[in-house]
Amino acid sequence: MTIELSRPRSPESHHSHRDVTGGWLRPAVFGAMDGLVSNFALIAGVVGAAGAGRAAVLAGFAGLAAGAFSMAAGEYTSVKSQTELMRAEIAVERRELARNPVGERAELAALYRSRGLDADLARRVAEGLSADPEQALRVHVREELGVDPDDLPSPYLAAGSSFCAFATGALVPLVPFLFGASGLVAAVVLSVLGLFGFGAAVAVMTARPWWLGGLRQLALGVGAATVTFGLGNLLGVAMS
């Protein structure tokens, strides 16, 4: 009778990473925070100067619209310019690979030698990667420019994320006045909850303590609103 001994299987490693280069997280986070803080501060300043009512609603909507469109336009221009620069540098690398393939292959081999491979293995790896021109281009771009040519940031995604996030954040302190609030209390409560919640959510996404992110964003937002309310109040007194 033959007895087969089963070999222990090595554990398989399966893990995935979140998208960190798609161009949406930064404008979305920045837009939401900026929308909430800036509109909260703007409304607080108007209420401090003229009191709650129609003026606060008009100011809130004006701040929401102006800020959302401004953020979207700025993000689109910024990311579009960055992407165009990346594409221009990728085109330079493509031309260089076509013009001087031997030199580019030697450059790649030297890079792998600097990372610990012996000269023969580094040469063979460089030759293998360079056999396919498109694969060679991807490798050179990643190693020399630090970007993935197949996953460049989208200016449309950045602009859309920024617009929606800013509008969402800016709407938070405005909601109580749409229902006839006569003071800042309800807006302050909603804004405090929103600031802490946004800060905590971002901290969780970036693997940091949620309470620390929430408190930090809360302190920044309340500080900005307090200063603006005080200035508005002084202006209202001076103009009365």
Backbone as numpy.savetxt, mean C-alpha at the origin, in Angstrom:
# Nx Ny Nz CAx CAy CAz Cx Cy Cz
8.67 -65.41 3.31 7.81 -64.23 3.31 8.70 -62.99 3.31
8.34 -62.07 2.44 9.12 -60.85 2.32 8.46 -59.73 3.11
9.23 -59.14 3.93 8.71 -58.02 4.73 9.26 -56.72 4.16
8.35 -55.86 3.76 8.76 -54.55 3.21 8.74 -53.51 4.32
9.85 -52.87 4.44 9.95 -51.79 5.42 9.65 -50.46 4.74
8.68 -49.79 5.24 8.31 -48.51 4.63 9.24 -47.41 5.16
9.72 -46.62 4.24 10.57 -45.51 4.64 9.72 -44.33 5.10
10.17 -43.71 6.14 9.40 -42.54 6.60 9.41 -41.45 5.53
8.26 -40.92 5.27 8.16 -39.87 4.28 8.60 -38.53 4.87
9.33 -37.83 4.06 9.75 -36.51 4.52 8.54 -35.58 4.47
8.39 -34.76 5.45 7.23 -33.87 5.48 7.24 -32.92 4.27
6.08 -32.80 3.64 5.97 -31.90 2.51 5.73 -30.48 3.02
6.38 -29.57 2.36 6.25 -28.17 2.77 5.34 -27.45 1.78
4.21 -27.02 2.27 3.28 -26.26 1.45 2.97 -24.96 2.17
3.34 -23.87 1.57 2.99 -22.59 2.16 2.84 -21.58 1.03
2.12 -20.55 1.32 1.90 -19.51 0.32 2.14 -18.15 0.95
2.35 -17.18 0.10 2.58 -15.81 0.55 1.49 -14.90 0.02
1.21 -13.86 0.75 0.26 -12.88 0.28 0.90 -12.00 -0.79
0.07 -11.39 -1.62 0.55 -10.50 -2.66 1.10 -9.23 -2.02
2.40 -9.01 -2.18 3.01 -7.81 -1.58 3.49 -6.83 -2.64
3.28 -7.14 -3.92 3.78 -6.28 -4.98 2.70 -5.84 -5.94
1.44 -6.15 -5.65 0.38 -5.87 -6.61 -0.05 -4.41 -6.69
0.45 -3.57 -5.80 0.15 -2.16 -5.89 -1.17 -1.74 -5.28
-1.77 -2.56 -4.41 -3.07 -2.19 -3.84 -3.02 -1.92 -2.35
-2.14 -2.61 -1.61 -2.18 -2.51 -0.15 -1.82 -1.12 0.33
-0.72 -0.58 -0.15 -0.27 0.73 0.33 -1.30 1.82 0.06
-1.80 1.97 -1.19 -2.80 3.02 -1.41 -4.09 2.79 -0.66
-4.49 1.51 -0.48 -5.73 1.23 0.25 -5.59 1.62 1.72
-4.49 1.22 2.34 -4.27 1.56 3.75 -4.11 3.06 3.92
-3.27 3.65 3.09 -3.02 5.08 3.19 -4.30 5.86 2.91
-5.07 5.43 1.90 -6.30 6.13 1.56 -7.32 6.09 2.68
-7.52 4.92 3.28 -8.50 4.80 4.36 -8.10 5.65 5.56
-6.85 5.56 5.95 -6.38 6.34 7.08 -6.47 7.84 6.79
-6.01 8.23 5.61 -6.00 9.65 5.26 -7.41 10.19 5.15
-8.31 9.39 4.56 -9.69 9.83 4.44 -10.34 10.05 5.79
-10.15 9.13 6.70 -10.77 9.25 8.02 -10.17 10.41 8.81
-8.84 10.46 8.83 -8.18 11.50 9.64 -8.44 12.89 9.06
-8.25 13.05 7.75 -8.39 14.39 7.16 -9.83 14.88 7.22
-10.80 14.02 6.94 -12.18 14.49 6.97 -12.67 14.70 8.40
-12.22 13.86 9.30 -12.55 14.07 10.71 -12.00 15.41 11.18
-10.75 15.69 10.80 -10.13 16.95 11.19 -10.83 18.13 10.52
-11.19 17.96 9.24 -11.87 19.04 8.53 -13.23 19.35 9.15
-14.01 18.31 9.40 -15.34 18.50 10.00 -15.22 19.10 11.39
-14.23 18.63 12.16 -14.01 19.17 13.49 -13.69 20.66 13.43
-12.88 21.04 12.45 -12.54 22.45 12.29 -13.74 23.30 11.93
-14.58 22.78 11.03 -15.78 23.52 10.63 -16.75 23.64 11.80
-16.94 22.54 12.53 -17.83 22.58 13.69 -17.29 23.55 14.75
-15.96 23.55 14.92 -15.36 24.48 15.88 -15.57 25.93 15.49
-15.62 26.18 14.16 -15.76 27.57 13.69 -17.21 27.99 13.55
-18.05 27.11 13.01 -19.42 27.51 12.67 -20.48 26.67 13.33
-20.11 25.62 14.05 -21.09 24.75 14.66 -21.54 23.66 13.70
-22.24 22.66 14.25 -22.71 21.56 13.43 -23.89 22.02 12.57
-24.16 21.24 11.54 -25.28 21.58 10.67 -24.90 21.46 9.22
-25.52 22.29 8.39 -25.31 22.19 6.95 -23.85 22.41 6.56
-23.20 23.34 7.26 -21.81 23.64 6.93 -20.92 22.41 7.14
-21.18 21.64 8.20 -20.38 20.43 8.46 -20.63 19.38 7.39
-21.89 19.22 6.96 -22.21 18.25 5.92 -21.54 18.63 4.60
-21.68 19.90 4.21 -21.08 20.36 2.96 -19.55 20.20 2.99
-18.97 20.56 4.13 -17.51 20.42 4.26 -17.10 18.96 4.19
-17.89 18.09 4.83 -17.57 16.67 4.81 -17.62 16.08 3.42
-18.68 16.42 2.66 -18.79 15.91 1.30 -17.72 16.50 0.38
-17.42 17.77 0.57 -16.38 18.40 -0.23 -15.03 17.75 0.05
-14.75 17.51 1.33 -13.49 16.86 1.69 -13.41 15.45 1.15
-14.53 14.73 1.20 -14.56 13.35 0.69 -14.28 13.32 -0.81
-15.02 14.14 -1.57 -14.87 14.13 -3.03 -13.49 14.62 -3.46
-13.08 15.76 -2.91 -11.79 16.32 -3.30 -10.64 15.38 -2.94
-10.69 14.84 -1.73 -9.62 13.96 -1.29 -9.57 12.66 -2.06
-10.73 12.06 -2.32 -10.76 10.78 -3.04 -10.22 10.92 -4.46
-10.67 11.96 -5.16 -10.19 12.16 -6.53 -8.71 12.55 -6.55
-8.30 13.36 -5.58 -6.90 13.75 -5.51 -6.00 12.55 -5.23
-6.42 11.72 -4.27 -5.63 10.53 -3.94 -5.54 9.59 -5.13
-6.68 9.37 -5.82 -6.69 8.46 -6.96 -5.78 8.97 -8.07
-5.88 10.26 -8.37 -5.04 10.84 -9.42 -3.56 10.76 -9.06
-3.26 11.06 -7.80 -1.86 11.00 -7.36 -1.31 9.59 -7.41
-2.09 8.60 -6.95 -1.63 7.22 -6.98 -1.46 6.72 -8.41
-2.40 7.09 -9.28 -2.30 6.66 -10.68 -1.02 7.20 -11.32
-0.79 8.50 -11.14 0.40 9.12 -11.73 1.68 8.52 -11.16
1.70 8.33 -9.84 2.89 7.80 -9.19 3.21 6.38 -9.65
2.21 5.50 -9.59 2.45 4.10 -9.95 2.69 3.96 -11.45
1.97 4.76 -12.26 2.18 4.72 -13.71 3.60 5.11 -14.06
4.10 6.17 -13.44 5.47 6.61 -13.70 6.48 5.54 -13.26
6.22 4.95 -12.09 7.12 3.90 -11.60 7.12 2.70 -12.54
5.95 2.30 -13.02 5.85 1.15 -13.92 6.52 1.44 -15.25
6.34 2.66 -15.77 6.98 3.02 -17.04 8.50 3.00 -16.91
9.00 3.46 -15.76 10.44 3.41 -15.53 10.93 1.97 -15.49
10.18 1.09 -14.79 10.55 -0.31 -14.74 10.57 -0.93 -16.14
9.54 -0.63 -16.94 9.48 -1.20 -18.29 10.64 -0.69 -19.15
11.02 0.57 -18.97 12.15 1.11 -19.72 13.44 0.39 -19.36
13.64 0.12 -18.06 14.85 -0.59 -17.63 14.83 -2.06 -18.08
13.64 -2.66 -18.11 13.52 -4.03 -18.60 13.88 -4.08 -20.09
13.47 -3.05 -20.86 13.81 -2.99 -22.28 15.32 -2.85 -22.47
15.96 -2.09 -21.58 17.44 -1.97 -21.64 18.08 -3.34 -21.44
17.58 -4.08 -20.46 18.13 -5.40 -20.18 17.89 -6.35 -21.33
16.73 -6.25 -21.97 16.42 -7.12 -23.11 17.39 -6.85 -24.28
17.64 -5.57 -24.53 18.57 -5.22 -25.61 19.98 -5.70 -25.30
20.38 -5.58 -24.05 21.73 -6.00 -23.67 21.89 -7.52 -23.79
20.85 -8.26 -23.44 20.91 -9.72 -23.59 21.03 -10.12 -25.05
20.35 -9.39 -25.92 20.44 -9.70 -27.36 21.78 -9.28 -27.95
22.33 -8.17 -27.44 23.58 -7.65 -27.99 24.81 -8.38 -27.47
24.79 -8.73 -26.19 25.98 -9.32 -25.57 25.59 -10.49 -24.68
25.09 -11.59 -25.25 24.65 -12.72 -24.42 25.77 -13.36 -23.62
26.98 -13.39 -24.18 28.11 -14.01 -23.48 28.46 -13.21 -22.22
28.52 -11.91 -22.37 28.84 -11.06 -21.23 27.77 -11.12 -20.15
26.49 -11.19 -20.56 25.40 -11.27 -19.59 25.41 -12.61 -18.86
25.78 -13.67 -19.59 25.88 -14.99 -18.96 27.01 -15.00 -17.94
28.13 -14.38 -18.30 29.25 -14.30 -17.36 28.88 -13.47 -16.13
28.10 -12.42 -16.35 27.65 -11.59 -15.24 26.76 -12.38 -14.29
25.90 -13.22 -14.85 25.02 -14.04 -14.03 25.81 -15.08 -13.25
26.80 -15.68 -13.90 27.65 -16.66 -13.22 28.41 -16.01 -12.07
28.90 -14.80 -12.29 29.62 -14.09 -11.24 28.70 -13.80 -10.05
27.44 -13.49 -10.35 26.48 -13.23 -9.28 26.28 -14.47 -8.41
26.14 -15.64 -9.04 25.94 -16.86 -8.27 27.21 -17.28 -7.53
28.37 -16.95 -8.09 29.62 -17.21 -7.35 29.67 -16.37 -6.09
29.20 -15.13 -6.19 29.22 -14.24 -5.03 28.26 -14.72 -3.95
27.34 -15.60 -4.32 26.38 -16.13 -3.36 26.75 -17.51 -2.83
27.95 -17.94 -3.17 28.45 -19.14 -2.54 28.63 -20.36 -3.43
28.19 -20.31 -4.70 28.38 -21.46 -5.58 29.81 -21.48 -6.09
30.32 -22.71 -6.32 31.66 -22.77 -6.91 31.58 -22.36 -8.37
32.73 -22.07 -8.96 32.78 -21.47 -10.29 32.12 -22.35 -11.35
32.39 -23.68 -11.29 31.84 -24.57 -12.32 30.32 -24.66 -12.21
29.81 -24.81 -10.99 28.36 -24.90 -10.81 27.69 -23.58 -11.18
28.29 -22.46 -10.81 27.72 -21.16 -11.15 27.65 -20.99 -12.67
28.70 -21.44 -13.37 28.71 -21.34 -14.84 27.60 -22.19 -15.45
27.44 -23.43 -14.93 26.43 -24.33 -15.49 25.01 -23.81 -15.20
24.80 -23.24 -14.01 23.49 -22.67 -13.69 23.19 -21.49 -14.62
24.17 -20.63 -14.82 23.98 -19.48 -15.70 23.70 -19.92 -17.13
24.40 -20.94 -17.59 24.16 -21.44 -18.94 22.76 -22.04 -19.08
22.35 -22.79 -18.05 21.01 -23.38 -18.09 19.92 -22.33 -18.10
20.06 -21.32 -17.28 19.05 -20.26 -17.23 19.06 -19.41 -18.49
20.19 -19.29 -19.13 20.31 -18.44 -20.31 19.88 -19.14 -21.59
19.59 -20.45 -21.52 19.18 -21.18 -22.72 17.87 -20.64 -23.29
16.98 -20.20 -22.41 15.71 -19.60 -22.83 15.82 -18.09 -22.65
15.77 -17.30 -23.75 15.96 -15.84 -23.65 14.97 -15.17 -22.70
13.69 -15.60 -22.71 12.71 -14.98 -21.83 12.99 -15.30 -20.36
13.38 -16.55 -20.11 13.74 -16.92 -18.73 14.97 -16.16 -18.27
15.93 -16.01 -19.18 17.14 -15.25 -18.86 16.79 -13.81 -18.52
15.87 -13.23 -19.29 15.47 -11.85 -19.03 14.83 -11.73 -17.65
13.94 -12.67 -17.30 13.28 -12.62 -15.99 14.30 -12.68 -14.86
15.28 -13.59 -15.02 16.28 -13.76 -13.98 17.12 -12.51 -13.82
17.58 -11.94 -14.94 18.40 -10.73 -14.87 17.63 -9.56 -14.26
16.36 -9.41 -14.64 15.57 -8.31 -14.11 15.35 -8.46 -12.61
15.05 -9.69 -12.18 14.85 -9.91 -10.74 16.13 -9.65 -9.96
17.25 -10.13 -10.50 18.50 -10.02 -9.77 19.06 -8.60 -9.79
18.91 -7.90 -10.91 19.54 -6.59 -11.05 18.62 -5.44 -10.67
17.33 -5.58 -10.94 16.40 -4.49 -10.64 15.55 -4.76 -9.41
15.49 -6.02 -8.98 14.69 -6.36 -7.80 13.20 -6.33 -8.03
12.75 -6.51 -9.29 11.32 -6.52 -9.59 10.99 -7.76 -10.41
9.72 -8.13 -10.38 9.24 -9.26 -11.17 8.61 -8.69 -12.43
9.19 -8.95 -13.62 8.64 -8.36 -14.85 7.25 -8.85 -15.18
6.83 -9.96 -14.61 5.48 -10.49 -14.86 4.46 -10.01 -13.84
4.87 -9.20 -12.88 3.96 -8.78 -11.82 4.25 -7.33 -11.43
4.21 -6.44 -12.41 4.45 -5.03 -12.15 3.19 -4.40 -11.55
3.35 -3.39 -10.68 2.18 -2.76 -10.06 1.24 -2.15 -11.10
-0.05 -2.26 -10.86 -1.05 -1.70 -11.77 -1.47 -0.31 -11.30
-1.33 0.71 -12.13 -1.77 2.05 -11.73 -3.28 2.14 -11.57
-4.02 1.34 -12.34 -5.48 1.36 -12.23 -5.93 0.76 -10.89
-5.27 -0.33 -10.49 -5.59 -0.96 -9.22 -5.24 -0.02 -8.06
-4.09 0.64 -8.17 -3.68 1.56 -7.11 -4.64 2.74 -7.01
-5.04 3.30 -8.16 -5.96 4.44 -8.14 -7.32 4.05 -7.61
-7.84 2.91 -8.07 -9.15 2.45 -7.60 -9.16 2.14 -6.12
-8.10 1.47 -5.65 -8.00 1.15 -4.23 -7.95 2.41 -3.39
-7.16 3.38 -3.85 -7.01 4.62 -3.11 -8.32 5.40 -3.06
-9.01 5.48 -4.20 -10.27 6.22 -4.25 -11.31 5.62 -3.30
-11.51 4.31 -3.42 -12.54 3.64 -2.59 -12.19 3.70 -1.11
-10.91 3.50 -0.80 -10.50 3.49 0.60 -10.64 4.88 1.22
-10.22 5.91 0.48 -10.33 7.28 1.01 -11.80 7.63 1.24
-12.65 7.32 0.25 -14.07 7.64 0.39 -14.69 6.92 1.58
-14.29 5.67 1.78 -14.82 4.91 2.92 -14.40 5.52 4.24
-13.11 5.84 4.34 -12.63 6.45 5.58 -13.23 7.81 5.82
-13.37 8.62 4.76 -13.90 9.97 4.92 -15.38 9.96 5.27
-16.08 8.89 4.94 -17.52 8.81 5.22 -17.80 8.58 6.71
-16.85 7.97 7.41 -17.08 7.60 8.81 -17.46 8.80 9.68
-16.67 9.88 9.71 -17.05 11.00 10.58 -18.21 11.82 10.04
-18.58 11.60 8.78 -19.66 12.37 8.16 -21.04 11.78 8.46
-21.10 10.47 8.70 -22.38 9.78 8.86 -23.29 10.42 9.92
-22.80 10.74 11.13 -23.71 11.30 12.15 -24.40 12.59 11.70
-23.69 13.42 10.93 -24.26 14.69 10.50 -25.30 14.49 9.40
-25.22 13.39 8.67 -26.25 13.08 7.68 -27.57 12.73 8.36
-27.49 12.31 9.63 -28.70 11.96 10.40 -29.07 13.05 11.41
-28.51 14.24 11.20 -28.94 15.38 12.01 -28.19 15.58 13.30
-26.98 15.04 13.45 -26.22 15.24 14.69 -25.98 16.73 14.92
-26.08 17.15 16.16 -25.93 18.58 16.50 -24.59 18.90 17.13
-23.75 17.91 17.26 -22.43 18.13 17.86 -21.44 17.10 17.38
-20.27 17.14 17.96 -19.18 16.27 17.51 -19.14 14.92 18.22
-19.98 14.72 19.23 -19.84 13.52 20.06 -19.94 12.24 19.24
-21.01 12.12 18.46 -21.20 10.90 17.67 -20.09 10.72 16.65
-19.68 11.82 16.01 -18.59 11.75 15.03 -17.28 11.34 15.69
-17.05 11.84 16.88 -15.83 11.47 17.61 -15.83 9.98 17.94
-16.97 9.48 18.42 -17.06 8.06 18.78 -16.81 7.17 17.56
-17.50 7.47 16.45 -17.32 6.67 15.24 -15.88 6.77 14.72
-15.33 7.98 14.76 -13.97 8.17 14.25 -12.94 7.45 15.11
-13.14 7.50 16.42 -12.23 6.79 17.32 -12.27 5.29 17.05
-13.49 4.75 16.92 -13.62 3.32 16.62 -13.01 2.99 15.26
-13.25 3.87 14.29 -12.70 3.64 12.95 -11.19 3.70 12.93
-10.62 4.69 13.58 -9.16 4.83 13.63 -8.51 3.62 14.30
-9.06 3.23 15.43 -8.49 2.08 16.13 -8.67 0.80 15.30
-9.87 0.66 14.70 -10.12 -0.54 13.91 -9.23 -0.64 12.69
-9.07 0.47 11.94 -8.19 0.47 10.77 -6.75 0.17 11.18
-6.30 0.83 12.24 -4.93 0.61 12.69 -4.70 -0.82 13.13
-5.67 -1.39 13.84 -5.55 -2.78 14.29 -5.55 -3.74 13.11
-6.42 -3.48 12.12 -6.50 -4.36 10.95 -5.19 -4.36 10.16
-4.61 -3.19 9.98 -3.33 -3.10 9.28 -2.24 -3.82 10.06
-2.24 -3.66 11.37 -1.23 -4.33 12.19 -1.34 -5.84 12.07
-2.57 -6.37 12.05 -2.76 -7.81 11.89 -2.24 -8.27 10.53
-2.52 -7.49 9.48 -2.06 -7.84 8.13 -0.55 -7.87 8.03
0.11 -7.02 8.81 1.57 -6.93 8.75 2.25 -7.64 9.92
1.50 -8.52 10.61 2.04 -9.37 11.66 2.64 -8.57 12.81
1.95 -7.51 13.21 2.36 -6.73 14.38 1.23 -6.76 15.40
1.48 -6.41 16.65 0.42 -6.42 17.67 -0.74 -5.52 17.27
-1.96 -6.07 17.27 -3.12 -5.31 16.81 -3.40 -4.09 17.68
-3.20 -4.25 18.98 -3.50 -3.15 19.89 -2.53 -1.99 19.71
-1.27 -2.32 19.36 -0.28 -1.27 19.17 -0.59 -0.45 17.92
-0.94 -1.18 16.82 -1.30 -0.47 15.60 -2.55 0.38 15.78
-3.54 -0.16 16.52 -4.75 0.60 16.75 -4.51 1.85 17.57
-3.75 1.74 18.64 -3.48 2.89 19.50 -2.64 3.94 18.78
-1.69 3.50 17.98 -0.86 4.46 17.25 -1.70 5.29 16.29
-2.54 4.62 15.51 -3.37 5.35 14.56 -4.39 6.23 15.26
-4.90 5.75 16.39 -5.85 6.54 17.17 -5.20 7.82 17.68
-3.98 7.71 18.17 -3.29 8.89 18.69 -3.03 9.91 17.58
-2.62 9.44 16.40 -2.35 10.35 15.29 -3.63 11.06 14.84
-4.71 10.30 14.70 -5.96 10.88 14.22 -6.56 11.86 15.20
-6.61 11.49 16.46 -7.18 12.38 17.48 -6.33 13.64 17.62
-5.03 13.49 17.52 -4.15 14.66 17.61 -4.42 15.65 16.48
-4.55 15.12 15.24 -4.82 16.00 14.09 -6.17 16.69 14.23
-7.19 15.94 14.65 -8.53 16.52 14.80 -8.57 17.56 15.91
-7.87 17.30 17.00 -7.85 18.24 18.12 -7.24 19.58 17.73
-6.12 19.51 17.02 -5.46 20.74 16.56 -6.37 21.50 15.61
-7.00 20.78 14.66 -7.86 21.46 13.69 -9.10 22.05 14.36
-9.68 21.32 15.31 -10.84 21.85 16.03 -10.46 23.11 16.79
-9.30 23.11 17.42 -8.86 24.29 18.15 -8.65 25.48 17.24
-8.05 25.25 16.08 -7.85 26.35 15.13 -9.19 26.88 14.62
-10.11 25.93 14.32 -11.43 26.36 13.86 -12.16 27.15 14.92
-12.05 26.72 16.15 -12.71 27.43 17.25 -12.15 28.84 17.40
-10.83 28.97 17.33 -10.20 30.30 17.42 -10.64 31.18 16.26
-10.72 30.57 15.06 -11.14 31.34 13.90 -12.58 31.79 14.02
-13.44 30.88 14.54 -14.84 31.24 14.73 -15.01 32.37 15.72
-14.24 32.36 16.79 -14.32 33.41 17.80 -13.83 34.74 17.21
-12.74 34.66 16.43 -12.17 35.87 15.86 -13.09 36.52 14.85
-13.88 35.70 14.14 -14.74 36.23 13.09 -16.13 36.61 13.61
-16.42 36.24 14.85 -17.76 36.54 15.39 -17.85 37.99 15.88
